[in-house]
Amino acid sequence: MKHIIAAGLIGAGVASGAWAQSTVTLYGSLDAGVAYISNSGGHAKWMEEQGNMQPDRWGIRAVEDLGGGLKSIVQLENGFYTNTGTFAKAGVEWNRQAFVGLSSDQFGTLTLGHQTPFSFDYLGPLSTAYQAASWYAMHPGNIDELADTGVVPYDNSVKFTSANYHGLTFGAMMGLGNTTNFSTGKSDGFGVSYANGPFTAAATYSNEHNRTVSVSTLGLATFQNQPAATYTADKVENMGAGVSYTIGNVVTHALYTRVKLESNGMSNLFQSYDAGATWKMVPDNWISGGAATTTFAGARYTQFEIGDIYLLSKMTQVYVNALYERASSGANAALFTAGVSSNRNQVALLAGIHHSF
């Protein structure tokens, strides 16, 4: 449960008339369980997994009502690992979000700081990984940036998201490289989303420069004449579109993403097709499943997932997931963050508990 604390309780010296107009919200998510990976580096392994259903995180949101439908807003969010207590990105405390801005009921929200791109905001919720609640079902390498990992958010960014106009929202953002060369490290992104009753659709586009991309999680040693472990793209063109439709107690979804990576005069295309459904068979028990097929660097990765989520309460759930991936064209299977298999097949079985507050 979110705890709302009057900002005046922690802001000594603030005029008493402002106390009732300001709030601070503490929130978080912890997730842990047990996983079996059939092949990771040539061997099966049992492990304690974390952040599967939702990434482990905690954060602070602050809102001050300035009157006339205008508010000042602040958000700080840290990602961490429940099983070890360490930061998700070493040495970076607010590694998921850190921004400040103004929000207008009439026009929208303008924020500045360390922020997620529209691929995460608008397309992520239309993926099987999100709908079936399994981190391991993210597309290979998270190259399409549907998950908020340490290399996904834009640093030094300015972001505008419109108000909701009869179900339509849209936005634009720019991340600055903070160098004397304006194009170095600069990223631009755009997104649009529409939701009306049972139907939701979204599309995004971004053009990013000098971005680190996690191609090494696919087992590549080198990529575009760079060491895969430190690969940085000169340019990343990332686009995608997805839809969701609810029929009774079944939520269906479909998603397409396309990413072009360029460096050293070379380019490679990443494309992923994703579809699935969630059946809310009873209010407190959901069965979800889906499939995705991805082509990248001459290889294809096809994965399937099915899971069962049982709601013990609005904030606590238990779950089981089963995932399978098969690679082709000489590639080895590599479910996201599960480690690289020594052959073309990989299975992951998971069970755990998630709690949010």
N, C-alpha and C positions, 0 to 999 in steps of 0.2 A: 504494500500500500504506500502510496506516495505521501510523504509527510510535508505539509505546507507550514512554513515557519515565517512569521512576520519578519521582514527584513530589519525592522527596528530593533529586534532582539539581538542581532549580531552586528548592527551598524551604530556603534556609539557615536553620539554627536549629531545624528540625523534628526531633523525637526520632527516633533511628534505628529504633526499633521500629515506627514508622508507615510507613516507606518501602515495604515489601513489600505494604502494604494499600492504597496509593494509586496511581492511574495518571493520566496526562495523554495525551490522544489529539489529534494534529494531523491535520486532514483538509481536503480541498478538491476543487474541480472547475473545470476550465478547458475552454472550448468556443469554437471560432472556425471560420469558414468564409467562403464567398462566397455572396451572394444576388442574385437578379434579381427585382425587383418591377415588374410590368407597367405599373402606373399609380399614382403617388404625387404628388398635387397636379397631375395633368394630364400627367405625364411618366414615362417608364420610367426606372428607375435600377438601377445595379449598386452593390453595397455590400459591405464586409466585415461579416459578421454575427457576433454573439457570443451565448453563452448560449442557443442554440436547443435543443439536446438536453437540457441541464440548465443551470440558472442558474449563472453564474460566482460562486464563493464560496470562502471558506476559514474554518476555524473551529477552536475548541479545546473539547474535552470533558474534564472532570475528574471522577473518581469516587474517593471514599474509602469503604472498607468499614468500617462502624462496628460490625459484629458483629450476630449474631442476625437476619440477613436485611435489615438496614437499612443504607442507603448515603446519603452526601451527594453531590449532583451539581451540576455547573456546566456551562453551555454558552454560548459566545460565537461568533456567526457574522456575518461581513461579506460582503455582496454587492458585487461590483465588475464592471467591464467589461474583459475581456481585451484588446480592441482599443485601448483608450485608457489603461487602468490606473486610471481614476477610480472613486470610490465610486458604487454604484448609487443612493444617496440622499446628495446633497451635504451634507457636514458631520456626517453620522451614521455613525460607524465600525461599530458592531455593529447594522446596519440590519435584519438578518434575524431574529436571535435574541439575547437576552441575559437569562439567568435563572439562579437558584440555588434549590436545594430539597433535599428528602429523598425517597428511593425505598425502598419496602418490598416485599419479595418477596410478602408475604401480602396487602397491601391495595392498593398502587398508588403513585403518584407525585404529590407536591405541590410546585409550583414557583411562584416569584414573579419578575416582571420583564417584559421585552418579548418577547411570544410569539405564535406563529401560532394562528389560530382552527381549530376542528374542520372547517370547510369545506375548508381546505387539508390538514389531517392525514388526514381520512377520505374525503372526496369527490374530491379532486384525483387520487389514484391510479386512480380509476374513470373518468376522462375520456379522450377520444381524444387530447388534447394530451399527456397523460402516457403513455398506452399506446403512441402512435405517435411519442413523443419529439420534439415540435415546439412550441416556445414560441408560434409564430405561430398555432397551432390553438386557443389559449385562446378562450373565448367572448368576444364583443365587449366591449371595455372591461374585462374581468375583473371585471365588476360582481358576479358571484357569488363572488368571492374564492377561486378555486381555485388561483391562483398567488400566491406570496409576493412582492408588490411593496412599494414603500415605504409605501403607505397601508393595507396589509392587517393586519399584526400589531397586537395590542392592547398599548398602553403601560400601565404601572402595573397589570399583571394578576396575578391569582391563578388557578392552573389545577390541577385535579385530574384525573388519568387513572387508572382502576382497573387492578389487576392483570388478567392474562388468566385468565378463568374458563372453561375448556373451550372456548376460541375466542371468548368474549364479552368485549369491553372497552367501557367507557363513561366519560364524563367531563363535567365542567362547569367553566366559567371565568367570571371577571368582570374587566373592565377598569375601573379607577376614573379619573374625570376629574381628581381632585386639585384640586377647586375647592370653594368653600363651598356651591355648589348641587350636591347629591349626584347628580342625574340628568344634569347637563351633562357630556358626554363619556363617560358610563358605557356599558359594553357587557356583555351577558350572552350566553353561548353554551353549547350542550349538544350532545353527540354520542354515538352508539352504533355499534359495529362488531362484526360476527360473521364469523369465518372458520373453515371446517371442510372440510378436504380441498380439492376443486376449487372450492368455493363461497365467495364473499365478498359481504357486503352491509353497507351503512352508511347512516345517516341523521343529519342535523344540523339544528339550529335556532339562530338568534341574533337578538338584538334590540339594535341599536347606535344610539347617540345622537351627533349632531354629528360625523358621519363624512365625510371627504373621499372622493369617488367619482370615478373617471376617466371621466366622460361625454364629455369633450372629445376623446378618442381616436376617437370616432365621427363627428367632424366637426361637432358641434353648437357653435354660437356662444353660445347661451344655453339654459338649462334651468331650468324652474320659477322663472322671473323672476330667475335668477342668471347671472352669466357662467360659461359651462361650464368654463373653465380653472381656476376656483377654487370650483367647486360643492361645497357642504357640505350633506348631508342632515340635517334635524332628526332623522329616524328612518330606520333601515334594518332591515327585517325580512327575513332571509335564511334560506331553508330548502332542503333538497334530499335526495335519496335515490338510491342507485345499487347496482348488482350487478355481479359478475364471475363467470364460470364457465369452467373449463378443460376442454376436451374433447380428450384426446390431446395433441397439440402445438399446439393452437389455443386462445388465450385470448380469450373474448368479453367485452364489457362494455356496459352501458347506464346512463345517468345522466339525472336530471331535476333542474333547479334553478329556484327561484322567489325573486325579490327584489322587495320593495316599497320604493320610495323616496318619502319624504315631506318636503316643505318648503313654507313660505309657503302652507299650506292646500291644497296640491296633492299628488297622488300619481300615480306611474307604476309599471307592473308590467313586470318583466323575467323572461321565462321561456325556458328553453333545454332542448331534448331532444337527447341525444347518444348515439351507439352506434357500435360498431366491433369489430374483431378484430385479433389479432396471430398470425401463423402462424410458428412457429419451425421453418422448413422443414428446417434442419440446426442443430446446436447453436450454430454461430457465425454464422448468417445469419438475421435476422428480417425479415419483411415485415409492415407494419402499415398499417391504414387505418381510416377512419371518417368519419362525417358528423354535423353538428349543425345544428339550425335554431333561431333565437332571435328572439323578438318583443320589441320595446322601443319605447316612445314612438311607436306607430303604424306602425313599420317592421318588416320581417322581414329577417334576415340568415341565409343558408343557405351552409354551407361544407363542403368536402370535402378530405380529405387522404389521401395515400398516401406511404409511405416505406420505405426499405430500410436496415437497420442491420447492419453487418458488424463482428463482434467480433474485433479483432486480438489481444486478450488480455482478461482479466477487467476490466482498468482502462482500456483504450484501445479506442475504437470509431470507425469512420468511417461517415458516413450521407449519404443524399440524401433530400430531401423535395419533394413537389409539393403545392401548396395552391391552392384556387380558392374564391372567395366571390362570391355574387350577392345584391345587396340589392334590395328592392322598396319600393313605396309612396313613391317620391320620395327615398329615402335613397341615399347613396353607399356603396359597399363599403369596408370598413376592416378588413382582417385585423389582429389584435392587434399593435400597435407597428410595423406596416408603413407607416403613413401613410395618409391618406384618399385614395381614388381620386376622380377627377373625374367618374366615372360609376358605374353600378351593378355593374360587374364588376372583379375584381382577381385576379391570379395571382401566386404567389410560388414560386420555384424555389431550393432551397438545397442546398449540399453542404459538409460540414465534418468536423472531427475533435474528439472529446471525450476527455479524460483525467481520471480521478479518482485521488485518493491518500488 
